Amino acid sequence: PNGEWSISGVVASPFSVHVLMWVVIATPVVIGSGIF
């Protein structure tokens, strides 16, 4: 289904960027807090 592919394609890309952003932000915070 073309519509379904378009929706998942539009959602997946920003979602991956969002997760990557959170990882980049959270990593130094976690290390700095001594949790990791």
HELIX and SHEET records of a PDB file:
HELIX    1   1 ASN A    2  SER A   33  1                                  32    
END                                                                             
